[in-house]
C-alpha cells in the first residue's frame, strides 16, 4: 500500500504542471528546490530527482549479497528472508544480486522509510507464474544496473494471482510504489504475460541500457514516467511508454529530458493521461505499423495488422505521441512514423524547440483546442493533414509540410477533419472561434488539398509562407470562411484556379492574384517585377498551377508591375523561391497596377470567403 510521506519528502518529489496546463487545471507551480536535489526543469512539468535517483554507486561494506544459483538462492548479510526460490527483502538497504534464477522471485516488502536499492550485478531472473521482480511495499525502490554487467528479467505467459481481484503484479518488473532505474549496465526485460516495467506510482529512468519486449505496454508509470538519461529500446504490442493516472491533475504525465529512446509499438508510442513534455534526448517512434499501415479506405489512422491491448477495442489508437491535456516540446530530436496522428493532444500542443520529423497515416499534429509553434525545426514528410486544431498560432520556427489533403487545417473538435469521412473534402460552418495566426516563422507547404485552410479566419502579421497547393479545382492554395487579414510578412501561394482566394480587403499589406487562362506546368517560373526592374517575385512552383497569390512588402500602391511566365534566374533558390541574381525574361503575360489592397491580374476576379468564386475560372 502507498505510505504517507514525510513533509520533506513530499516537497522533494513535488511535481507541478504549469503554463499550458494552467489553462486546463489552474494549478500553482511547486516552489523551491530542496537541499541535495537536482531539479530537471522540463517546460510545463518540473521533476525533482533526488540522490537515490542519480547515484548509481554503493559501498561494498554496506551491501547484502544475494547469489542466484539456478533453483536455489543464498545470501550473505541481513534484511531479507529466503524460501526456496523466492527471496523477500524486508528492510531498506542495498542488495547486490548476481547469478541465474531459473524460476523464482525477488520480492520487496518493507515498511521502512528509506530506499531499497537492488543492484543487478550480472543477474538473470526468470519466473514462470508471476513477476520476477515484484515490489509489494517500499518507500522507494531503485534498480541499479552495475557498470559493465548484463542483466535479464523474463516472465511466463500465464500468471497465478494470490489476489484475483487486483490481478497484480502484471508486469515482469512490477512496483506498487516509486521505482527508479539507474546505472551504466544493461537490462533486458522479456514480458510474455503483459507489461514490461510498471510502477503504480512514479517511474524514473536516469541511466542504463534497457531493452524491453512486451506483449502489451513496454514502460508504464501510473503517476508519472520521467526519463533523464539512458539508452532505451522498446518493442510493445500495446503502448511503448504510458502514464495512466486520470484522477489527479498533477499526475499522469510523461517527461523526457534526455537519453536515446527507440519505440516500436502496436498502439500509441508515448501516451499520457495529462501531459507529455519532451525537452531533450533522441526519440524514434513507430506506432501501429507506421504511416504505410494506415487504411487506404475512408478512415486514415485505422490500421490493419497492428496488435492492440484489447483485440476488437475500437477505442485503441496508434498515435506516435498522445496526451489527454497537453503536449509540450522544447528540445530534442524526435522522429515519428505512425499509422494514426503523429502528435496528438485532446487539449493543446506547444512546440518551442527541437528537431521533429513526422510521417503519419493521419494528421501530422492534431490538438483539439490549440496548437502553437514558437520555434524548432518541424518537418511533416507524409500525412493526411499537416497541422490541425481549432486555433493554430505560428510565432517562429521552420515548418515544412507535405500533405495529401490540407497542409494547415483550422477546425474544431476531436479529429474534426474526419467528421465526414476520408478521403475527400469536409464541410464546416465558419466560426469566430476557429483562427489561424501567423506571426513569424518560415512555412513551406505542399498540399494536395487546401494549403492554408481555416474554417474561421486568418491573421498574418509576420513570417514567410510558401504554398504549393492543389492541382484540382475543388481545393485552393488558400481557403478561409471568415477573413484573411494580412498586415505583415511575405506570402506566395500557387495552385488551382477554381477555388482560389487572396487575403481580403481588411489587410494593410498589398497583394496580387494572378490567374492564367490555362494550366502552367510544374516548375514554370512566375516572375513579377516593377517598371524599373525591381524583383518582386521569382518563383517556380513545384506542381502544375493556374493561380498565384503574392503578398509582399515590396508591392506599392499606384505602382505598375509586369507579370512574366517562364524564363530563368541565376539567383539562389530555396523552396522554389529565387533571391538575387539576374532574371532572364520569359513571356510577359499581363501587367497589373496596385489600385487597392487586393489587385487581380490575368483572368482572375475576386473570390468570396469559403472559396466560392464568381470568376477566376479558366478562360
ROZA-781771 format. One record per residue (C-alpha): residue number from 1; residue in three letters; z, y, x. Coordinates in steps of 0.001 Angstrom, whole numbers. Each point is the difference from the previous one (the first is absolute). Example, Ala and Ser with C-alpha at 12.3 -4.5 7.8 and 13.67 -1.06 7.14 Angstrom:
BEGIN
1	ALA	7800	-4500	12300 $
2	SER	-660	3440	1370 $
END
This chain:
BEGIN
1	UNK	0	0	0 $
2	UNK	-510	3575	1071 $
3	UNK	3140	1609	1432 $
4	UNK	1128	3629	-360 $
5	UNK	-706	1765	3284 $
6	UNK	2415	2258	1791 $
7	UNK	-849	3728	-407 $
8	UNK	-1219	362	3613 $
9	UNK	-2399	-2899	-452 $
10	UNK	-1259	1407	-3276 $
11	UNK	-918	3225	1791 $
12	UNK	-1484	-1948	2876 $
13	UNK	-2362	-1877	-2236 $
14	UNK	-764	2891	-2357 $
15	UNK	-3612	74	-1056 $
16	UNK	-1408	3048	-1720 $
17	UNK	-3255	442	-1842 $
18	UNK	-1037	3649	59 $
19	UNK	-3001	2314	-289 $
20	UNK	-2630	-1810	-2097 $
21	UNK	2624	-2386	-1383 $
22	UNK	1959	3048	-1160 $
23	UNK	-2749	514	-2517 $
24	UNK	884	-3247	-1707 $
25	UNK	3723	-394	515 $
26	UNK	1483	3375	962 $
27	UNK	2081	-1542	2801 $
28	UNK	1909	1695	2797 $
29	UNK	-686	-880	3600 $
30	UNK	2750	-1647	2010 $
31	UNK	1397	2396	2586 $
32	UNK	1197	-521	3514 $
33	UNK	-461	-2767	2536 $
34	UNK	3079	-2081	796 $
35	UNK	1047	-361	3670 $
36	UNK	-1597	-2992	1702 $
37	UNK	-3084	-145	-2180 $
38	UNK	-3650	643	630 $
39	UNK	-1647	1452	-3112 $
40	UNK	-3578	-853	-834 $
41	UNK	-1267	2971	-1985 $
42	UNK	-2885	-1375	-1971 $
43	UNK	-1305	2859	-2145 $
44	UNK	1339	-442	-3506 $
45	UNK	2343	-2823	1003 $
46	UNK	2716	227	2641 $
47	UNK	1111	-3268	1579 $
48	UNK	3039	-130	2285 $
49	UNK	26	-2853	2516 $
50	UNK	3417	-852	1463 $
51	UNK	761	-1584	3379 $
52	UNK	-116	-3523	-1390 $
53	UNK	-3545	591	-1279 $
54	UNK	-1267	1218	3369 $
55	UNK	2116	-1834	2581 $
56	UNK	-1478	-3404	798 $
57	UNK	2436	-708	2833 $
58	UNK	3170	-2065	39 $
59	UNK	2768	-1046	2334 $
60	UNK	143	-3674	1012 $
61	UNK	3778	148	95 $
62	UNK	141	888	-3682 $
63	UNK	-2593	-2490	-1240 $
64	UNK	578	-3243	-1839 $
65	UNK	-2740	-2453	979 $
66	UNK	-1625	-2211	-2626 $
67	UNK	-2130	-2902	1252 $
68	UNK	-2423	-1615	-2418 $
69	UNK	-633	-3625	894 $
70	UNK	-2456	-1448	-2506 $
71	UNK	2304	-1546	-2585 $
72	UNK	3219	1462	1397 $
73	UNK	1603	3362	837 $
74	UNK	2572	755	2697 $
75	UNK	1812	3255	654 $
76	UNK	1948	1627	2799 $
77	UNK	2218	2792	-1246 $
78	UNK	1513	932	-3340 $
79	UNK	-887	1598	-3326 $
80	UNK	-1995	-2818	-1599 $
81	UNK	342	-3486	-1409 $
82	UNK	-2414	-2876	415 $
83	UNK	-625	-2656	-2602 $
84	UNK	-2816	-2346	897 $
85	UNK	-3163	2103	395 $
86	UNK	1471	3076	-1686 $
87	UNK	1932	2656	1893 $
88	UNK	1817	2676	-1986 $
89	UNK	932	3199	1817 $
90	UNK	3219	1398	-1483 $
91	UNK	856	2831	2390 $
92	UNK	-1745	3094	1308 $
93	UNK	-1211	-233	3578 $
94	UNK	-2930	-1076	2141 $
95	UNK	-1446	-3507	-143 $
96	UNK	-2688	-1272	2357 $
97	UNK	-2143	-2727	-1583 $
98	UNK	-2292	-2266	1988 $
99	UNK	-1647	-3383	-364 $
100	UNK	-1678	-1796	-2895 $
101	UNK	1449	-774	-3417 $
102	UNK	-2124	-2520	-1893 $
103	UNK	1482	456	-3464 $
104	UNK	3001	2268	-392 $
105	UNK	1248	3561	-502 $
106	UNK	1570	2989	1656 $
107	UNK	2217	1567	-2675 $
108	UNK	1864	3315	287 $
109	UNK	2954	449	-2357 $
110	UNK	2606	2487	1196 $
111	UNK	2264	2620	-1562 $
112	UNK	362	1895	3284 $
113	UNK	-998	3661	69 $
114	UNK	-1895	-309	3284 $
115	UNK	-3511	-1207	796 $
116	UNK	-1070	-3584	537 $
117	UNK	-2599	-227	2774 $
118	UNK	-2121	-3143	183 $
119	UNK	-1800	-189	3348 $
120	UNK	-2986	-2316	-339 $
121	UNK	-231	-1191	3580 $
122	UNK	-2814	-2540	-159 $
123	UNK	819	-1521	-3381 $
124	UNK	-2100	-2094	-2380 $
125	UNK	1768	-305	-3355 $
126	UNK	-1352	-2065	-2897 $
127	UNK	1404	-777	-3418 $
128	UNK	-1840	-2081	-2583 $
129	UNK	2032	994	-3093 $
130	UNK	1240	3569	510 $
131	UNK	-124	3097	2209 $
132	UNK	393	-932	3669 $
133	UNK	1866	3300	533 $
134	UNK	2059	1121	-3005 $
135	UNK	2400	2962	-137 $
136	UNK	2299	-452	-2963 $
137	UNK	2384	2829	853 $
138	UNK	288	2443	2913 $
139	UNK	435	3678	704 $
140	UNK	-3264	-155	1924 $
141	UNK	-1896	-2733	1786 $
142	UNK	-2152	743	3040 $
143	UNK	-2476	-2596	1242 $
144	UNK	-731	733	3649 $
145	UNK	-3027	-1655	1582 $
146	UNK	992	-643	3589 $
147	UNK	-2396	1430	2554 $
148	UNK	-2739	-2449	986 $
149	UNK	931	-2674	-2548 $
150	UNK	-2027	-1626	-2745 $
151	UNK	1800	-778	-3245 $
152	UNK	-1122	-1736	-3177 $
153	UNK	1421	-224	-3517 $
154	UNK	-1635	-2447	-2449 $
155	UNK	947	-993	-3529 $
156	UNK	-1251	-2658	-2419 $
157	UNK	-2090	356	-3126 $
158	UNK	2843	-969	-2380 $
159	UNK	3507	1522	-60 $
160	UNK	3126	-1572	-1477 $
161	UNK	2257	2717	-1437 $
162	UNK	3758	-117	-310 $
163	UNK	-287	2958	-2386 $
164	UNK	-2899	-775	-2321 $
165	UNK	367	3303	-1873 $
166	UNK	-696	2260	2977 $
167	UNK	-2480	-2307	1742 $
168	UNK	1239	1342	3334 $
169	UNK	-607	-154	2861 $
170	UNK	-3758	216	-462 $
171	UNK	-1297	916	3447 $
172	UNK	-130	-1717	3374 $
173	UNK	2260	2762	1367 $
174	UNK	2150	1274	-2868 $
175	UNK	2825	2525	-154 $
176	UNK	1989	1338	-2933 $
177	UNK	1081	2938	2148 $
178	UNK	-1454	2343	2632 $
179	UNK	-2226	-1741	2534 $
180	UNK	-1461	1336	3254 $
181	UNK	-2394	-1676	2432 $
182	UNK	-248	1342	3551 $
183	UNK	-623	-1136	3567 $
184	UNK	-2962	-738	2239 $
185	UNK	-540	-3679	-721 $
186	UNK	-2230	-1622	-2622 $
187	UNK	717	-1445	-3429 $
188	UNK	-2331	-2162	-2063 $
189	UNK	935	-525	-3647 $
190	UNK	-1740	-2719	-2008 $
191	UNK	958	430	-3651 $
192	UNK	-1343	-2885	-2067 $
193	UNK	2181	538	-3077 $
194	UNK	-142	3725	-851 $
195	UNK	691	3082	2146 $
196	UNK	121	346	3766 $
197	UNK	2789	2456	892 $
198	UNK	2084	1496	-2811 $
199	UNK	3063	2208	-390 $
200	UNK	1654	915	-3300 $
201	UNK	1072	3289	1673 $
202	UNK	-1654	1838	2903 $
203	UNK	-2365	-1783	2376 $
204	UNK	-693	1722	3315 $
205	UNK	-2216	-1021	2887 $
206	UNK	339	1852	3305 $
207	UNK	-1666	-2409	2420 $
208	UNK	-1353	-3435	735 $
209	UNK	-3227	-1876	-520 $
210	UNK	205	-1375	-3535 $
211	UNK	-2520	-2295	-1661 $
212	UNK	544	-834	-3675 $
213	UNK	-2033	-2436	-2060 $
214	UNK	1214	-221	-3590 $
215	UNK	-1298	-1503	-3219 $
216	UNK	1302	3062	-1844 $
217	UNK	1327	3281	1480 $
218	UNK	176	441	3740 $
219	UNK	2781	2535	693 $
220	UNK	2193	1175	-2859 $
221	UNK	2971	2349	-222 $
222	UNK	1312	768	-3456 $
223	UNK	1508	3379	849 $
224	UNK	-2204	903	2952 $
225	UNK	-2280	-1215	2746 $
226	UNK	97	2230	3087 $
227	UNK	-2119	-769	3078 $
228	UNK	489	1934	3206 $
229	UNK	-1714	-2239	2554 $
230	UNK	-1279	-3488	639 $
231	UNK	-3197	-2024	-222 $
232	UNK	-120	-1460	-3498 $
233	UNK	-2650	-2322	-1419 $
234	UNK	222	-1065	-3643 $
235	UNK	-2118	-2444	-1963 $
236	UNK	1284	-148	-3564 $
237	UNK	-1236	-1498	-3240 $
238	UNK	1795	2804	-1843 $
239	UNK	929	3446	1371 $
240	UNK	134	620	3719 $
241	UNK	2968	2403	75 $
242	UNK	1973	726	-3153 $
243	UNK	3044	1994	-1174 $
244	UNK	1019	-706	-3585 $
245	UNK	3021	2077	-1091 $
246	UNK	-1084	1728	-3212 $
247	UNK	3499	940	-1167 $
248	UNK	1045	2516	2678 $
249	UNK	-2227	2990	681 $
250	UNK	1239	212	3602 $
251	UNK	-1015	-3575	775 $
252	UNK	-3021	-2236	-370 $
253	UNK	-2009	1588	2826 $
254	UNK	-1983	-1027	3079 $
255	UNK	151	2247	3098 $
256	UNK	-2125	-695	3076 $
257	UNK	276	2211	3077 $
258	UNK	-1267	-2251	2778 $
259	UNK	-1173	-3407	1086 $
260	UNK	-3215	-1947	-414 $
261	UNK	-297	-1629	-3404 $
262	UNK	-2783	-2303	-1194 $
263	UNK	99	-1179	-3615 $
264	UNK	-2214	-2449	-1866 $
265	UNK	1254	-199	-3583 $
266	UNK	-1156	-1723	-3170 $
267	UNK	1351	2889	-2079 $
268	UNK	1280	3392	1225 $
269	UNK	178	658	3720 $
270	UNK	3009	2346	-171 $
271	UNK	1772	516	-3330 $
272	UNK	3045	2145	-787 $
273	UNK	1648	773	-3314 $
274	UNK	703	3608	1059 $
275	UNK	-1536	1331	3193 $
276	UNK	-2157	-1099	2917 $
277	UNK	264	2215	3049 $
278	UNK	-2055	-541	3159 $
279	UNK	609	2349	2922 $
280	UNK	-1255	-2098	2911 $
281	UNK	-1107	-3378	1231 $
282	UNK	-3243	-1930	-243 $
283	UNK	-507	-1735	-3338 $
284	UNK	-2872	-2247	-1091 $
285	UNK	-35	-1395	-3543 $
286	UNK	-2296	-2383	-1835 $
287	UNK	956	-655	-3618 $
288	UNK	-1535	-2130	-2726 $
289	UNK	-2697	-1273	2308 $
290	UNK	-1132	3502	926 $
291	UNK	-2507	2411	-1508 $
292	UNK	-2748	-2623	-99 $
293	UNK	2145	-2043	-2394 $
294	UNK	-64	2577	-2786 $
295	UNK	-1659	-1053	-3223 $
296	UNK	-3694	695	-309 $
297	UNK	492	385	-3739 $
298	UNK	1576	2793	-2008 $
299	UNK	3409	51	1643 $
300	UNK	104	868	3701 $
301	UNK	3335	-950	1471 $
302	UNK	277	-3237	-1970 $
303	UNK	-593	-2554	2679 $
304	UNK	-925	-3615	-37 $
305	UNK	1570	-2627	2212 $
306	UNK	3046	2048	1035 $
307	UNK	3290	-1883	-109 $
308	UNK	2556	1743	-2203 $
309	UNK	3733	-424	-259 $
310	UNK	-396	-1108	-3593 $
311	UNK	-3282	-1625	-882 $
312	UNK	-1391	1484	-3176 $
313	UNK	2111	3147	297 $
314	UNK	-2459	2780	-822 $
315	UNK	2482	2624	1191 $
316	UNK	-423	-1157	3598 $
317	UNK	-1906	2403	2185 $
318	UNK	-1606	-128	3411 $
319	UNK	490	3553	1188 $
320	UNK	320	822	3664 $
321	UNK	2965	2395	-195 $
322	UNK	1728	461	-3353 $
323	UNK	3030	2033	-1149 $
324	UNK	1609	564	-3360 $
325	UNK	853	3637	753 $
326	UNK	-1499	1401	3209 $
327	UNK	-2069	-923	3025 $
328	UNK	454	2343	2965 $
329	UNK	-1950	-372	3248 $
330	UNK	802	2363	2853 $
331	UNK	-1310	-1998	2971 $
332	UNK	-1096	-3343	1338 $
333	UNK	-3279	-1895	94 $
334	UNK	-677	-1790	-3276 $
335	UNK	-2863	-2293	-942 $
336	UNK	-243	-1521	-3487 $
337	UNK	-2566	-2399	-1454 $
338	UNK	1019	-749	-3604 $
339	UNK	-1561	-1422	-3129 $
340	UNK	2029	2479	-2105 $
341	UNK	970	3623	818 $
342	UNK	507	446	3734 $
343	UNK	2867	2504	-499 $
344	UNK	1622	299	-3428 $
345	UNK	2950	1842	-1529 $
346	UNK	1187	165	-3577 $
347	UNK	1196	3506	908 $
348	UNK	-1171	1942	3047 $
349	UNK	-1785	-478	3317 $
350	UNK	463	2450	2886 $
351	UNK	-1985	-294	3241 $
352	UNK	1029	2306	2853 $
353	UNK	-1183	-1870	3069 $
354	UNK	-1150	-3267	1474 $
355	UNK	-3316	-1760	386 $
356	UNK	-844	-1896	-3172 $
357	UNK	-3017	-2249	-622 $
358	UNK	-323	-1511	-3474 $
359	UNK	-2396	-2485	-1619 $
360	UNK	694	-853	-3624 $
361	UNK	-1495	-1928	-2873 $
362	UNK	1429	2726	-2255 $
363	UNK	1354	3460	888 $
364	UNK	539	1102	3566 $
365	UNK	3098	1970	-1047 $
366	UNK	1353	204	-3537 $
367	UNK	3073	1912	-1183 $
368	UNK	879	291	-3669 $
369	UNK	1508	3495	345 $
370	UNK	-1029	1779	3211 $
371	UNK	-1773	-552	3315 $
372	UNK	401	2497	2835 $
373	UNK	-1644	-60	3423 $
374	UNK	1339	2412	2610 $
375	UNK	-1294	-1560	3193 $
376	UNK	-1064	-3154	1760 $
377	UNK	-3274	-1845	369 $
378	UNK	-939	-1926	-3157 $
379	UNK	-3096	-2181	-258 $
380	UNK	-748	-1915	-3178 $
381	UNK	-2896	-2190	1032 $
382	UNK	-378	-1982	-3227 $
383	UNK	1405	515	-3497 $
384	UNK	-815	415	-3656 $
385	UNK	1515	3477	-67 $
386	UNK	1371	1699	3093 $
387	UNK	2909	2236	-1006 $
388	UNK	1317	-98	-3558 $
389	UNK	2930	1774	-1680 $
390	UNK	821	2446	-2779 $
391	UNK	520	2713	2624 $
392	UNK	-1577	-129	3460 $
393	UNK	787	2592	2670 $
394	UNK	-1733	104	3374 $
395	UNK	1615	2402	2460 $
396	UNK	-1208	-1481	3277 $
397	UNK	-1117	-3066	1875 $
398	UNK	-3343	-1712	474 $
399	UNK	-1146	-2087	-2953 $
400	UNK	-3086	-2190	-177 $
401	UNK	-778	-2015	-3125 $
402	UNK	-2712	-2500	-885 $
403	UNK	253	-917	-3698 $
404	UNK	-2101	-2032	-2359 $
405	UNK	1151	2272	-2837 $
406	UNK	1821	3346	360 $
407	UNK	1074	1299	3375 $
408	UNK	2917	2046	-1340 $
409	UNK	999	-562	-3615 $
410	UNK	2588	2134	-1798 $
411	UNK	1138	-1952	-3050 $
412	UNK	3388	-833	-1430 $
413	UNK	1903	-3167	-659 $
414	UNK	438	-3415	1504 $
415	UNK	-3300	-864	1703 $
416	UNK	-1687	2251	-2537 $
417	UNK	-3363	-476	1648 $
418	UNK	-271	-3441	-1524 $
419	UNK	966	1092	-3509 $
420	UNK	-3413	-807	-1398 $
421	UNK	-801	-2856	2339 $
422	UNK	-1958	-178	3230 $
423	UNK	-2559	399	1352 $
424	UNK	-1418	3050	-1742 $
425	UNK	970	3453	-1144 $
426	UNK	3315	742	-1662 $
427	UNK	568	2553	-2732 $
428	UNK	2935	2406	227 $
429	UNK	976	3097	-1923 $
430	UNK	477	3157	2045 $
431	UNK	3652	695	695 $
432	UNK	1763	3011	1456 $
433	UNK	2365	-2386	1762 $
434	UNK	-2778	-1641	2009 $
435	UNK	-790	2027	3100 $
436	UNK	-1662	-267	3393 $
437	UNK	1212	2492	2610 $
438	UNK	-1808	302	3331 $
439	UNK	1770	2438	2302 $
440	UNK	-1066	-1330	3382 $
441	UNK	-1117	-3043	1904 $
442	UNK	-3364	-1589	712 $
443	UNK	-1367	-2237	-2753 $
444	UNK	-3173	-2120	134 $
445	UNK	-967	-2052	-3051 $
446	UNK	-2746	-2557	-587 $
447	UNK	206	-913	-3683 $
448	UNK	-2243	-2069	-2238 $
449	UNK	1738	1626	-2977 $
450	UNK	1334	3551	-78 $
451	UNK	952	1530	3323 $
452	UNK	2795	2279	-1218 $
453	UNK	980	-899	-3565 $
454	UNK	2741	1828	-1879 $
455	UNK	808	-652	-3626 $
456	UNK	1709	3365	191 $
457	UNK	-705	2785	2486 $
458	UNK	-660	533	3713 $
459	UNK	1367	2762	2221 $
460	UNK	-1292	328	3553 $
461	UNK	1560	2601	2299 $
462	UNK	-878	-1429	3416 $
463	UNK	-1242	-2963	1992 $
464	UNK	-3441	-1527	454 $
465	UNK	-1450	-2464	-2496 $
466	UNK	-3246	-1945	431 $
467	UNK	-1174	-2148	-2906 $
468	UNK	-2823	-2522	30 $
469	UNK	1	-735	-3698 $
470	UNK	-1779	-2269	-2457 $
471	UNK	-3681	-781	-167 $
472	UNK	85	-749	-3750 $
473	UNK	-34	2812	-2543 $
474	UNK	3002	-1354	-1921 $
475	UNK	2334	1356	2685 $
476	UNK	341	3176	2015 $
477	UNK	1073	959	3485 $
478	UNK	2427	2336	-1796 $
479	UNK	1413	-796	-3438 $
480	UNK	2760	1957	-1726 $
481	UNK	1043	451	-3604 $
482	UNK	2043	3184	404 $
483	UNK	-741	2647	2630 $
484	UNK	-986	-95	3659 $
485	UNK	1379	3126	1641 $
486	UNK	-981	369	3649 $
487	UNK	1629	2823	1945 $
488	UNK	-232	-1339	3540 $
489	UNK	-1305	-2755	2214 $
490	UNK	-3456	-1526	360 $
491	UNK	-1696	-2451	-2346 $
492	UNK	-3322	-1811	62 $
493	UNK	-779	-2661	-2603 $
494	UNK	-3275	-1889	-339 $
495	UNK	-908	-2465	-2729 $
496	UNK	-1986	-608	-3150 $
497	UNK	-1032	2858	-2277 $
498	UNK	657	-1204	-3537 $
499	UNK	3764	703	-40 $
500	UNK	161	2472	2886 $
501	UNK	2655	2719	-24 $
502	UNK	992	2848	2298 $
503	UNK	3317	1842	246 $
504	UNK	349	2263	-3034 $
505	UNK	99	3780	-444 $
506	UNK	3788	164	308 $
507	UNK	-627	-377	3747 $
508	UNK	97	2835	2508 $
509	UNK	-2128	-1780	2609 $
510	UNK	-3776	-9	-558 $
511	UNK	-1895	-3242	-498 $
512	UNK	-3626	-1086	-388 $
513	UNK	-1343	-3019	-1867 $
514	UNK	-3440	-1191	1090 $
515	UNK	-1807	-2476	-2252 $
516	UNK	-3268	-1615	1055 $
517	UNK	-2850	-969	-2291 $
518	UNK	-6	-3492	1528 $
519	UNK	2412	-2266	1831 $
520	UNK	322	689	3736 $
521	UNK	218	-2931	2391 $
522	UNK	3251	-724	1819 $
523	UNK	216	1945	3244 $
524	UNK	-2404	2722	-1178 $
525	UNK	1496	3196	1344 $
526	UNK	941	2869	-2317 $
527	UNK	195	3340	1767 $
528	UNK	1103	3361	-1373 $
529	UNK	-287	3144	2105 $
530	UNK	278	3741	-535 $
531	UNK	-2888	2442	256 $
532	UNK	977	749	3603 $
533	UNK	169	-3688	935 $
534	UNK	3766	-615	-279 $
535	UNK	659	-3708	-555 $
536	UNK	1964	-498	-3229 $
537	UNK	-559	-3756	-358 $
538	UNK	-1812	-2702	1953 $
539	UNK	841	-3331	-1564 $
540	UNK	-1603	-3453	-75 $
541	UNK	1462	-1938	-2976 $
542	UNK	661	-3664	650 $
543	UNK	-1598	-1148	-3275 $
544	UNK	-2887	975	-2256 $
545	UNK	790	3208	-1898 $
546	UNK	-1440	2511	-2453 $
547	UNK	2767	2590	-77 $
548	UNK	1964	1812	2705 $
549	UNK	2946	2360	-529 $
550	UNK	1305	2146	2822 $
551	UNK	2951	2382	-127 $
552	UNK	476	1886	3255 $
553	UNK	1742	3148	1234 $
554	UNK	-3361	945	1569 $
555	UNK	-1651	536	-3391 $
556	UNK	17	3728	-823 $
557	UNK	-581	1777	-3299 $
558	UNK	-3406	1672	-223 $
559	UNK	-1456	-1931	2928 $
560	UNK	-3143	-2096	-272 $
561	UNK	-273	-3444	1577 $
562	UNK	-2839	-2403	673 $
563	UNK	358	-3689	-873 $
564	UNK	-1900	-2474	2186 $
565	UNK	-598	-3719	-277 $
566	UNK	-533	-2227	3012 $
567	UNK	-309	1237	3560 $
568	UNK	2313	-746	2886 $
569	UNK	2921	1478	1910 $
570	UNK	1265	-120	3578 $
571	UNK	3539	754	-1189 $
572	UNK	3044	-2235	240 $
573	UNK	212	-2254	-3028 $
574	UNK	3155	-1353	-1631 $
575	UNK	-148	-1841	-3323 $
576	UNK	-3526	1294	-603 $
577	UNK	1011	3636	501 $
578	UNK	-1592	1864	2917 $
579	UNK	1651	2780	1976 $
580	UNK	-1674	2228	2600 $
581	UNK	-3340	-815	1568 $
582	UNK	-3412	1009	-1271 $
583	UNK	-1514	-960	-3334 $
584	UNK	-3701	-797	-26 $
585	UNK	-1217	837	-3474 $
586	UNK	-1257	-2523	-2463 $
587	UNK	-1365	1226	-3336 $
588	UNK	1497	2994	-1767 $
589	UNK	452	-1204	-3578 $
590	UNK	1637	3011	-1603 $
591	UNK	2068	3106	539 $
592	UNK	3170	1256	-1634 $
593	UNK	1751	3349	-284 $
594	UNK	3774	-3	-452 $
595	UNK	432	1931	-3236 $
596	UNK	3180	-1666	-1261 $
597	UNK	2761	-2378	1011 $
598	UNK	-2303	-2955	-701 $
599	UNK	-3734	257	742 $
600	UNK	-2699	-2543	-766 $
601	UNK	-3135	-838	1934 $
602	UNK	-2929	-2256	-689 $
603	UNK	-68	-1661	-3404 $
604	UNK	3775	234	-583 $
605	UNK	1777	1692	-2857 $
606	UNK	3717	238	-638 $
607	UNK	1795	-3215	-902 $
608	UNK	3016	-1	-2290 $
609	UNK	3465	-1458	695 $
610	UNK	-15	-3750	-435 $
611	UNK	-3425	-322	1582 $
612	UNK	-1966	638	-3232 $
613	UNK	-2886	2090	1178 $
614	UNK	-2393	2031	-2157 $
615	UNK	-2399	-59	2897 $
616	UNK	-221	-1081	3579 $
617	UNK	-2137	-3034	-787 $
618	UNK	-3009	-752	2176 $
619	UNK	-3100	1928	-932 $
END
